Amino acid sequence: MNKYLVWIAVGIMAASCAGKEKREEPTENIVHVEIRDDTKTNSKHTSLKPSPVVLVLGPGAARAFVGAGVIKALEKADIEIGAIVGSEFGALIGAMYLGSKSINEFEWKLTKLSQIKLSDRSITERILENASETRGQKIENFLRKEIVKIENSKVQLYYFNRKLSGGQKVLYKNNISSRRITAAITDGVLVSSAASRKLGEGSAAFSEPYPVEFAHTLGIGPVIVVDSVFPEESVGKLTDIESYFLSLRDAKSASIDQLDLADAALNANKLSVGYDEFFKQKDAMYFGETLVRGMEREISFLTGRSQFEPDYE
């Protein structure tokens, strides 16, 4: 009997020791692995697919062709344009881009537009003071022949017109009819048109020069504004279109808050092209290309093509 009690006691002690040994097992060699999903971090700049940009092409008549150079340079840099929000001649450039199958066709149409001599005035025109009417008719005829809507275009076009009676804004999406676009550039000084009078609409340049806030509501990508309006101090640039110059300058001053909302601004302050100097279209375009080259690092960062934030100092 005692023999069995001894064996039972030994068994209980062994079990107790085994349990104690198990509880006191050292933990310093245990490795805790944290699984992290990097796709959820820094989503703004590390997405697998870079975001397209939204271009806001402001007014400026002949100077607005800076925007065409910006489009060309972005295409060359393989930076996708998701939408164009245009005002005045910015709407015209957007319509020409939307109505082109390729960047080469876009450039060719711009060349053809420059050949209709928007700056020239015949003796009859100068006597009758109807150069603006002739300019409007030339542009409408050009648009009717050259601009055809491309179906399933990846680029969206938005532009505002202004009601001549009442001044209300009218928003158009992907509407590149010659009549609507001609009305969009009709300011009554540089351009007058029968299209504007028939529709009862004109340019929104003096009331909505930079629709940046609207561009943000599209939710497509970073908003880049192209500002080709003369800076306030450029009084030396006044020509016979002083009223246009002053009206656009005042509209820009009233829209500074809109400009500040842009993710990036391409500013054409140093462009030596007058509002009515359409014969310098190529100069304006080349200037636009240089603006993009100078801002390419910033644009790449904004669209997620680069994770390295540029040094702004």
Disulfide bonds with the S-S distance in Angstrom:
none
